[in-house]
Amino acid sequence: MGNKGKLCSIALTSSVLVFVFLVLISAAASAAQITKIGTGYDPAVYGDKVVWTNGVVIHLYDLTNRTGIRFSSSGASSPDIYENKIVWHDESIGTPRIAVYDISTATKSYITQEVDQYSRPAVYDNRIVWSANDSVYLRDISNSTQEKIGNGTNPDIYDTKVVYYSYSEDPEADITIRMYDIDTGERKTVVSYGDPNIPRIWDTRVIWSDVYNHQGYIAMYDILTENITDVTHPLDADPDGNEYGASTGTHISIQDDKIVYNKCVDDYEGKPGVYLYNISAGQSTLIYGYPEEVYTTPEVYNNTIVWGLDRNYVDGTSGNDIYLCDLAAGPEISQT
């Protein structure tokens, strides 16, 4: 979900690049025990369930019994999942809505108020957040209450905290990541330097992409200590004077001690591909290699990493498969 930042374009149309792409996929799958679980875009994972869309319908895949089902909803995009709740952006009737599906009861409902074509929902427990017309909204589906909680876009939610991007809410800064406390109604600025975007939150940590240069880099804020640290490299120069860094901000996700991200440039910082960053160790691991300028959308939960290609940067020749890496299976992975 969210603004992908300042991205370079993809042009994987030649037969040579397609061949290289397929060779790299084959090699990575063999070494890292990668499993293809479907075809589509925008995967999300929670527990033993993965959800994604092919742009028309929503797919739900059960990792325990290796079976999947489809929901008949045309115009579906940007799904998210928490426990038995699935939410997505829905334009099946031509008007933007947010669909809410309860797996346990097999019931579907819609949020229609204050939703636009850019609304991308995130869900935690019975609460759903999204943005429309540069405003951030929160809905509690347990009691059908809805409110505007801020001015901004790209919200994410964990427990009673919501984070979002804003360029108008803090009078002392032009561009900020803001955090809203549902219990107290308090708003605070998490960061106001660079060009921070795509905030994500889990427990006491907030991450974002600083897209001031190129595709951006990842930074992290600790709510308890209020410290900010760099997860990946901002723009820098290697010992030979070549630019590197700022190539890891296109898609990010966090859960517990893990951050996953996409890297689309081969430089001093590492090879392009899907990466896992261990917060405690402060170390990134290459999970799956891709050619340069291929944009992926990794998500993580426990020992499961899922990803596909970013549908905004695919020309139709480079594939749109959904892949899964089970870290508990002990894949052979390359260190950066």
Secondary structure as a PSIPRED ss2 file (coil, helix, strand):
# PSIPRED VFORMAT (PSIPRED V4.0)

   1 M C   1.000  0.000  0.000
   2 G C   1.000  0.000  0.000
   3 N C   1.000  0.000  0.000
   4 K C   1.000  0.000  0.000
   5 G C   1.000  0.000  0.000
   6 K C   1.000  0.000  0.000
   7 L C   1.000  0.000  0.000
   8 C C   1.000  0.000  0.000
   9 S C   1.000  0.000  0.000
  10 I C   1.000  0.000  0.000
  11 A C   1.000  0.000  0.000
  12 L C   1.000  0.000  0.000
  13 T C   1.000  0.000  0.000
  14 S C   1.000  0.000  0.000
  15 S H   0.000  1.000  0.000
  16 V H   0.000  1.000  0.000
  17 L H   0.000  1.000  0.000
  18 V H   0.000  1.000  0.000
  19 F H   0.000  1.000  0.000
  20 V H   0.000  1.000  0.000
  21 F H   0.000  1.000  0.000
  22 L H   0.000  1.000  0.000
  23 V H   0.000  1.000  0.000
  24 L H   0.000  1.000  0.000
  25 I H   0.000  1.000  0.000
  26 S H   0.000  1.000  0.000
  27 A H   0.000  1.000  0.000
  28 A H   0.000  1.000  0.000
  29 A H   0.000  1.000  0.000
  30 S H   0.000  1.000  0.000
  31 A H   0.000  1.000  0.000
  32 A H   0.000  1.000  0.000
  33 Q C   1.000  0.000  0.000
  34 I C   1.000  0.000  0.000
  35 T E   0.000  0.000  1.000
  36 K E   0.000  0.000  1.000
  37 I E   0.000  0.000  1.000
  38 G E   0.000  0.000  1.000
  39 T E   0.000  0.000  1.000
  40 G C   1.000  0.000  0.000
  41 Y E   0.000  0.000  1.000
  42 D E   0.000  0.000  1.000
  43 P E   0.000  0.000  1.000
  44 A E   0.000  0.000  1.000
  45 V E   0.000  0.000  1.000
  46 Y E   0.000  0.000  1.000
  47 G C   1.000  0.000  0.000
  48 D C   1.000  0.000  0.000
  49 K E   0.000  0.000  1.000
  50 V E   0.000  0.000  1.000
  51 V E   0.000  0.000  1.000
  52 W E   0.000  0.000  1.000
  53 T E   0.000  0.000  1.000
  54 N C   1.000  0.000  0.000
  55 G C   1.000  0.000  0.000
  56 V C   1.000  0.000  0.000
  57 V C   1.000  0.000  0.000
  58 I E   0.000  0.000  1.000
  59 H E   0.000  0.000  1.000
  60 L E   0.000  0.000  1.000
  61 Y E   0.000  0.000  1.000
  62 D E   0.000  0.000  1.000
  63 L C   1.000  0.000  0.000
  64 T C   1.000  0.000  0.000
  65 N C   1.000  0.000  0.000
  66 R C   1.000  0.000  0.000
  67 T E   0.000  0.000  1.000
  68 G E   0.000  0.000  1.000
  69 I E   0.000  0.000  1.000
  70 R E   0.000  0.000  1.000
  71 F E   0.000  0.000  1.000
  72 S C   1.000  0.000  0.000
  73 S C   1.000  0.000  0.000
  74 S C   1.000  0.000  0.000
  75 G C   1.000  0.000  0.000
  76 A E   0.000  0.000  1.000
  77 S E   0.000  0.000  1.000
  78 S E   0.000  0.000  1.000
  79 P E   0.000  0.000  1.000
  80 D E   0.000  0.000  1.000
  81 I E   0.000  0.000  1.000
  82 Y E   0.000  0.000  1.000
  83 E C   1.000  0.000  0.000
  84 N C   1.000  0.000  0.000
  85 K E   0.000  0.000  1.000
  86 I E   0.000  0.000  1.000
  87 V E   0.000  0.000  1.000
  88 W E   0.000  0.000  1.000
  89 H E   0.000  0.000  1.000
  90 D E   0.000  0.000  1.000
  91 E C   1.000  0.000  0.000
  92 S C   1.000  0.000  0.000
  93 I C   1.000  0.000  0.000
  94 G C   1.000  0.000  0.000
  95 T C   1.000  0.000  0.000
  96 P C   1.000  0.000  0.000
  97 R E   0.000  0.000  1.000
  98 I E   0.000  0.000  1.000
  99 A E   0.000  0.000  1.000
 100 V E   0.000  0.000  1.000
 101 Y E   0.000  0.000  1.000
 102 D E   0.000  0.000  1.000
 103 I C   1.000  0.000  0.000
 104 S C   1.000  0.000  0.000
 105 T C   1.000  0.000  0.000
 106 A C   1.000  0.000  0.000
 107 T E   0.000  0.000  1.000
 108 K E   0.000  0.000  1.000
 109 S E   0.000  0.000  1.000
 110 Y E   0.000  0.000  1.000
 111 I E   0.000  0.000  1.000
 112 T C   1.000  0.000  0.000
 113 Q C   1.000  0.000  0.000
 114 E C   1.000  0.000  0.000
 115 V C   1.000  0.000  0.000
 116 D C   1.000  0.000  0.000
 117 Q C   1.000  0.000  0.000
 118 Y C   1.000  0.000  0.000
 119 S C   1.000  0.000  0.000
 120 R C   1.000  0.000  0.000
 121 P C   1.000  0.000  0.000
 122 A E   0.000  0.000  1.000
 123 V E   0.000  0.000  1.000
 124 Y E   0.000  0.000  1.000
 125 D C   1.000  0.000  0.000
 126 N C   1.000  0.000  0.000
 127 R E   0.000  0.000  1.000
 128 I E   0.000  0.000  1.000
 129 V E   0.000  0.000  1.000
 130 W E   0.000  0.000  1.000
 131 S E   0.000  0.000  1.000
 132 A E   0.000  0.000  1.000
 133 N C   1.000  0.000  0.000
 134 D C   1.000  0.000  0.000
 135 S E   0.000  0.000  1.000
 136 V E   0.000  0.000  1.000
 137 Y E   0.000  0.000  1.000
 138 L E   0.000  0.000  1.000
 139 R E   0.000  0.000  1.000
 140 D E   0.000  0.000  1.000
 141 I C   1.000  0.000  0.000
 142 S C   1.000  0.000  0.000
 143 N C   1.000  0.000  0.000
 144 S C   1.000  0.000  0.000
 145 T E   0.000  0.000  1.000
 146 Q E   0.000  0.000  1.000
 147 E E   0.000  0.000  1.000
 148 K E   0.000  0.000  1.000
 149 I E   0.000  0.000  1.000
 150 G E   0.000  0.000  1.000
 151 N C   1.000  0.000  0.000
 152 G C   1.000  0.000  0.000
 153 T E   0.000  0.000  1.000
 154 N E   0.000  0.000  1.000
 155 P E   0.000  0.000  1.000
 156 D E   0.000  0.000  1.000
 157 I E   0.000  0.000  1.000
 158 Y E   0.000  0.000  1.000
 159 D C   1.000  0.000  0.000
 160 T C   1.000  0.000  0.000
 161 K E   0.000  0.000  1.000
 162 V E   0.000  0.000  1.000
 163 V E   0.000  0.000  1.000
 164 Y E   0.000  0.000  1.000
 165 Y E   0.000  0.000  1.000
 166 S E   0.000  0.000  1.000
 167 Y C   1.000  0.000  0.000
 168 S C   1.000  0.000  0.000
 169 E C   1.000  0.000  0.000
 170 D C   1.000  0.000  0.000
 171 P C   1.000  0.000  0.000
 172 E C   1.000  0.000  0.000
 173 A C   1.000  0.000  0.000
 174 D C   1.000  0.000  0.000
 175 I C   1.000  0.000  0.000
 176 T E   0.000  0.000  1.000
 177 I E   0.000  0.000  1.000
 178 R E   0.000  0.000  1.000
 179 M E   0.000  0.000  1.000
 180 Y E   0.000  0.000  1.000
 181 D E   0.000  0.000  1.000
 182 I C   1.000  0.000  0.000
 183 D C   1.000  0.000  0.000
 184 T C   1.000  0.000  0.000
 185 G C   1.000  0.000  0.000
 186 E C   1.000  0.000  0.000
 187 R E   0.000  0.000  1.000
 188 K E   0.000  0.000  1.000
 189 T E   0.000  0.000  1.000
 190 V E   0.000  0.000  1.000
 191 V E   0.000  0.000  1.000
 192 S C   1.000  0.000  0.000
 193 Y C   1.000  0.000  0.000
 194 G C   1.000  0.000  0.000
 195 D C   1.000  0.000  0.000
 196 P E   0.000  0.000  1.000
 197 N E   0.000  0.000  1.000
 198 I E   0.000  0.000  1.000
 199 P E   0.000  0.000  1.000
 200 R E   0.000  0.000  1.000
 201 I E   0.000  0.000  1.000
 202 W E   0.000  0.000  1.000
 203 D C   1.000  0.000  0.000
 204 T C   1.000  0.000  0.000
 205 R E   0.000  0.000  1.000
 206 V E   0.000  0.000  1.000
 207 I E   0.000  0.000  1.000
 208 W E   0.000  0.000  1.000
 209 S E   0.000  0.000  1.000
 210 D E   0.000  0.000  1.000
 211 V C   1.000  0.000  0.000
 212 Y C   1.000  0.000  0.000
 213 N C   1.000  0.000  0.000
 214 H C   1.000  0.000  0.000
 215 Q C   1.000  0.000  0.000
 216 G E   0.000  0.000  1.000
 217 Y E   0.000  0.000  1.000
 218 I E   0.000  0.000  1.000
 219 A E   0.000  0.000  1.000
 220 M E   0.000  0.000  1.000
 221 Y E   0.000  0.000  1.000
 222 D E   0.000  0.000  1.000
 223 I C   1.000  0.000  0.000
 224 L C   1.000  0.000  0.000
 225 T C   1.000  0.000  0.000
 226 E C   1.000  0.000  0.000
 227 N C   1.000  0.000  0.000
 228 I E   0.000  0.000  1.000
 229 T E   0.000  0.000  1.000
 230 D E   0.000  0.000  1.000
 231 V C   1.000  0.000  0.000
 232 T C   1.000  0.000  0.000
 233 H C   1.000  0.000  0.000
 234 P C   1.000  0.000  0.000
 235 L C   1.000  0.000  0.000
 236 D E   0.000  0.000  1.000
 237 A E   0.000  0.000  1.000
 238 D C   1.000  0.000  0.000
 239 P C   1.000  0.000  0.000
 240 D C   1.000  0.000  0.000
 241 G C   1.000  0.000  0.000
 242 N C   1.000  0.000  0.000
 243 E E   0.000  0.000  1.000
 244 Y E   0.000  0.000  1.000
 245 G C   1.000  0.000  0.000
 246 A C   1.000  0.000  0.000
 247 S E   0.000  0.000  1.000
 248 T C   1.000  0.000  0.000
 249 G C   1.000  0.000  0.000
 250 T C   1.000  0.000  0.000
 251 H C   1.000  0.000  0.000
 252 I E   0.000  0.000  1.000
 253 S E   0.000  0.000  1.000
 254 I E   0.000  0.000  1.000
 255 Q E   0.000  0.000  1.000
 256 D C   1.000  0.000  0.000
 257 D C   1.000  0.000  0.000
 258 K E   0.000  0.000  1.000
 259 I E   0.000  0.000  1.000
 260 V E   0.000  0.000  1.000
 261 Y E   0.000  0.000  1.000
 262 N E   0.000  0.000  1.000
 263 K E   0.000  0.000  1.000
 264 C C   1.000  0.000  0.000
 265 V C   1.000  0.000  0.000
 266 D C   1.000  0.000  0.000
 267 D E   0.000  0.000  1.000
 268 Y C   1.000  0.000  0.000
 269 E C   1.000  0.000  0.000
 270 G E   0.000  0.000  1.000
 271 K C   1.000  0.000  0.000
 272 P C   1.000  0.000  0.000
 273 G E   0.000  0.000  1.000
 274 V E   0.000  0.000  1.000
 275 Y E   0.000  0.000  1.000
 276 L E   0.000  0.000  1.000
 277 Y E   0.000  0.000  1.000
 278 N E   0.000  0.000  1.000
 279 I C   1.000  0.000  0.000
 280 S C   1.000  0.000  0.000
 281 A C   1.000  0.000  0.000
 282 G C   1.000  0.000  0.000
 283 Q E   0.000  0.000  1.000
 284 S E   0.000  0.000  1.000
 285 T E   0.000  0.000  1.000
 286 L E   0.000  0.000  1.000
 287 I E   0.000  0.000  1.000
 288 Y E   0.000  0.000  1.000
 289 G E   0.000  0.000  1.000
 290 Y C   1.000  0.000  0.000
 291 P C   1.000  0.000  0.000
 292 E C   1.000  0.000  0.000
 293 E C   1.000  0.000  0.000
 294 V C   1.000  0.000  0.000
 295 Y C   1.000  0.000  0.000
 296 T E   0.000  0.000  1.000
 297 T C   1.000  0.000  0.000
 298 P C   1.000  0.000  0.000
 299 E E   0.000  0.000  1.000
 300 V E   0.000  0.000  1.000
 301 Y E   0.000  0.000  1.000
 302 N C   1.000  0.000  0.000
 303 N C   1.000  0.000  0.000
 304 T E   0.000  0.000  1.000
 305 I E   0.000  0.000  1.000
 306 V E   0.000  0.000  1.000
 307 W E   0.000  0.000  1.000
 308 G C   1.000  0.000  0.000
 309 L E   0.000  0.000  1.000
 310 D C   1.000  0.000  0.000
 311 R H   0.000  1.000  0.000
 312 N H   0.000  1.000  0.000
 313 Y H   0.000  1.000  0.000
 314 V C   1.000  0.000  0.000
 315 D C   1.000  0.000  0.000
 316 G C   1.000  0.000  0.000
 317 T C   1.000  0.000  0.000
 318 S C   1.000  0.000  0.000
 319 G C   1.000  0.000  0.000
 320 N C   1.000  0.000  0.000
 321 D E   0.000  0.000  1.000
 322 I E   0.000  0.000  1.000
 323 Y E   0.000  0.000  1.000
 324 L E   0.000  0.000  1.000
 325 C E   0.000  0.000  1.000
 326 D E   0.000  0.000  1.000
 327 L H   0.000  1.000  0.000
 328 A H   0.000  1.000  0.000
 329 A H   0.000  1.000  0.000
 330 G C   1.000  0.000  0.000
 331 P C   1.000  0.000  0.000
 332 E C   1.000  0.000  0.000
 333 I C   1.000  0.000  0.000
 334 S E   0.000  0.000  1.000
 335 Q E   0.000  0.000  1.000
 336 T C   1.000  0.000  0.000
